[in-house]
Every structure is written in structure tokens, then in C-alpha cells.
């Protein structure tokens, strides 16, 4: 997970640099790598520290520049954007995994992360096929004409269907309640497309097709995992609110 976030950060800073911006790349990448590690070892309380200290270090890097031509304000904003978007939001996967350390090694965190991944993939697949076949109404045309309302609904339906199948098969101990799984499906169906739209909006602003070229024809790591970055924090707090492990009764 840390490697994926680091690669996504490398793609982000590389692409904005190609576009003429000059972010604080070293502090930015260090913060992106530090965020999930700190979250896993310390907990949620580590994330504000990562934000604050990375901002300080980034500011010092621009203070050390030769002139105002370094563009400290816009470039600090671009640096902070990458840290928050990739490092902080991605760190919620580490917070989920950390829950599997409680109680002598429970499946709570790993179950949640795996189900979230399944749900996001289902959402992408449903949106793609329904949108390709029936898409007529742009979701946000100025961001991405290819994304449609019909595709959004198709992604939602398939996500909820997959959650129902998981519930009927009783695959996971942690998420054993159908109502909890449906809530999880709704959260994924809202935030995964939002993450996708956000990344498309940034790409449109930079006038680039993809952030990376790791997978030929499919972009880079950031292009493949954009839906995760918005979904992870939302799922994590749903996890804390509904406490899905309480619905499991050991046999």
C-alpha cells in the first residue's frame, strides 16, 4: 500500500512539474510515504502532524529559494494538494488495517479493505458497461463527457448487487449484516465516482490524458486507484459508526 501511494505521488508531482509548476517534490513524497506508516503505528492522531510538519518543511524549501519567482504560494498549494489527496486520504487504508491488530488479530480491518476493493471494482465495471451501452446524459460534461448519469446508476446497481451476494454467501465474518453491507455499498457508490470525477477534473485542468503510463492504455497508479482515495475515509468512518464486527456471533 505504501509503495502504491508513493508511485501515485511520484506520478502526480511528475505531471504537475511537466505542466510548468514547481512543487516541493521531496517534502511532498516524504509526507505521502510517512502518512500511512504513521497512521498504522500511531493512529488517526498522526495525520494532523503529517500535514503540519510537511507544510513547515515545504515552506522552508521555498524560503531557501533565490527569489519570488519560485512561486511559493501556488506551488505550496499544489504540494499540499498532493499530500492531502494521495497521502492523507490513502492513509485511511492503513487505519483500516490497523484494526486487525486489535483483539489478538481480528479480521475487522482486512475484511473491510477487501470488501471495499471489491465494491469499487464492481462500481467501475457497472459504470463502464452500462455507460457504454446506454449512456446519454453527461454526469459532468465539462469534466468528462464519457461519464454519464446512466453509468453512475449502473455502477450503483452492480455495487449493491455484489454487496447482496457477499451477504447471502456469508463470506466475511466482519460484515455479516445485510443492512451494513448495503450501507457500505451506498457509500462506495457515492464516493468512488466522486474520486474518479475529481481526478478527471485535475487532468482536465492540467490538459493531460493520464497521470502515468504504468499500465499501457489504462494510465498509471493514480489513474487506477483514484476512486479509492475518496472512498477509504468514508468507509473508515462508516466502519467506526456501524461497528460491523458486532453483528458477528462466533459459532
N, C-alpha and C positions, 0 to 999 in steps of 0.2 A: 504494500500500500504506500509506504514511504517512497519507494522507487517510482511508482506511478505518478505520485504528486510532484516529485522532483522533475520527472520528464515533462509533465504538463507545465510546470513553472518555467522550465528551460524553453519550451515551445512559445509560451506567452511572451517572455522577455525578449526572445529572439525575434519574434514577429513585430512587436511594437518598436524594437530597435531598428529593424529594416524599414519601418514606416517613418523614421526620422526622429523618434523620441529617444531620450537618453535616461532611462530609469536607473536606479541604483541596483544593478543586477546581483552583485554578490550579497548585499544585505537581504535583498528580496528572496533569493534562492535559499539562503541560510534560514530565513524565517519560515518559508514553506516546508522545509525539511524538519525544522525544530517543532512546529506546531503539533503534528500528530504524535511525535515522540514525547513531548511534554504533556500532551493531553492523556496519553496512555499511562505515563508514570505518575503524574500528579493529579490529573482530573480537570474538570472544567475551569477551575481557578487559574490554570496555567495559560489559558488562551488570552485573557486581557494583558498578561505580562508579555506574551509574544508580540502582541500588537504594539504595546507601548515601547518596548525596547527596540523592536525593529524600526519603528518610526524615529526613535532617537539616533540610531546608528545610520539610518538613511539620511537624516538631516545633517549629521556630522560629515557624511561623504560629500554633500553639496556645499557645506560650509568650507570644506577644503578645496573646492573648485577655484579656478582662477578668476572667474567673473560671473556676472549675472546671466551671461549667455548660456550657461549650463541649464537654464530654465528650471530653477529649483522647485517652484510651486507646481507647474503641470507635471513635471517628472516625478516629484514626490507623490502626487496624486495617483499617477499611473503605477508607481511602485506599490503603494498601499492597496490599490485595487487588486493587483495580482496576489498580494499576501492574503487579503481577506477572502477573495473569491476562491482561490485554489488551496492555500494553506489552512486558513481558519475553518472554512466550510468543509474541506476534505478531512480535517482532523476529527470530525464527528464520527467517522468510521472507527477511529482509534478509541473514542469514548465508548462506542458500542462494544467493541472487542474487549475493553477493559471490564465490562460487566460479566464476562465469562470467567473472570478471576475470583468472583465472589462465591462464597459457599463451597469452597473446595473444588472449584472448576465446574460451573454450571454451563449449560448451552445457551443461556439467555442472549448474550451478545452475538455469538456466531450465528445462531438461528436467525436473529433479526437482520443481520447483514446479508446473509444468504437469501432470505425471503425478499428483502429489498431489492437485491440484484435481479432476482427472478422477475419481480414485478416491473422493474424498469425496462428490462429486455422485452417483456410482454407488451408494455406500453409502446415501445419503439416499433415493434413488429406490427401491432394492431394499427398504429397511426400510419405506418408506411403503406401497408397493403390496402386499407380502407381509403386512405387519402389518394393513393394512386388510381384506385378503381372508381371512386365516387366523389373525390374532392372537387368542389365547385366554389366554395365560399372561403376566401382567404381569412386565415386567423388574424394575422397582422401583415397585410400585404407589403408595407414599406420595409418590413424586416426580412421576410422570406415568403415570396409568392407561392412557394411549393407547399407551405404548411397551411392546412385547411381546417375549418371547423369540423368537417366530416371526419378527417383524420384524427382530430382530437377526441371525438366521440368514439371512433373505432378503437383508439388506444385505451380509452377508459373502459369500454366494454370488455376488451380482452384481458385487461389487468384484473378487473373484478371477477371475471370468469376463472382466471388462473388462481385467484385467492380462494374461490369457492372449491375448486378442485383440490387445492392443498388442504383445505379444511376437511373435505369429505374423506380424503386419503389418510388424514391424521398423521402427516409426515413429520411434523415438528412438535416437540413437547412444549416449547415456549409459547407458540401461537396456536393454541388448541381451540380457542373460541372463535366461532364463525363471525360474530359481531366484531371482534377485534381485527380479524383478517380483512373484513370489508372496510373498516375504518382505515386500515393500513393501505388498502387498495385505492381508496379515495384520496388519501394524502399523496401517494405516488402519482396518481393520475393528474393531480393539480401541479405538483412541484417539479416533476420530471419534464413536462413540456415547458414550464416556466424557465427552467435551467437551459433547455435547448434554445428557446427564444432569446434568452439573454446572450448566450454565446453567439448566435446568429446576428444579433444586434451589434455586438462588438466587432464581428467580422465585417459587417456592412459598413460600420464606421471607419474601419481600417482599410476597406476596399480589398479584402483578401478572400480567397475561397475557403481555405482551411488554415488552422494554426500550425499544422505539422504534416508530415508525409510518411509517418511510421508505417501505416497500412495503405498500400497503393490503392487509390480510388476511394478510400474511406477517411482520409485525413490522419491526424495524429492522435496522441493520447487524449489531449484536451477535447478534441472533436468527438471522441468516442465516449468520454465519461462526463460530458457537460451536464447531463440530466442527473447524475449522482450528486453533484456539488450542491444543488439546491435541495435535493430530496433528503440527503443524510441528516442535516439539522432538524428538519421537520419530523422525520421518522424517529429520531432520537428523543425528541420531546414528547411525541405521542407515546413512545415506549415508557417514558417516565410517568406519564399521566395514567395510562390504562393498566400498567403493570401486568403484561400478558402472561407472565410466568405464574401468576396466582390462580389462573384457570386450570393449571395442570395439576392433577391429583395422581401421585405415583401409585402404581398397581401393587 
